[in-house]
Amino acid sequence: MNRSQALQYIEQLWGKGELEESTHRYALIVVDLISDAGNEELLCCQKPEELSAWIRRDALAWQAKLSEEAFAEQFEVGHGA
């Protein structure tokens, strides 16, 4: 799947209401990171379990860098629809 196909699929899921806002935004970030080809660890993810583990590590890294408020704002955590 190329970048365009991945973005289209994410938008389809979003349009069907199958993604939460924060998941939608994070998926777009991940596609951009993969497209940049600068993150070797991410590029090596071949299975959903590997991507899931990477996502958890990345989220924890973001959480460690940002204050609780900044993290919540960045990923819209706790914002009701």
Secondary structure by P-SEA (a helix, b strand, c coil): ccaaaaaaaaaaaaaaccccaaaaaaaaaaaaaaaacccccccccccaaaaaaaaaaaaaaaaaaccaaaaaaaacccccc
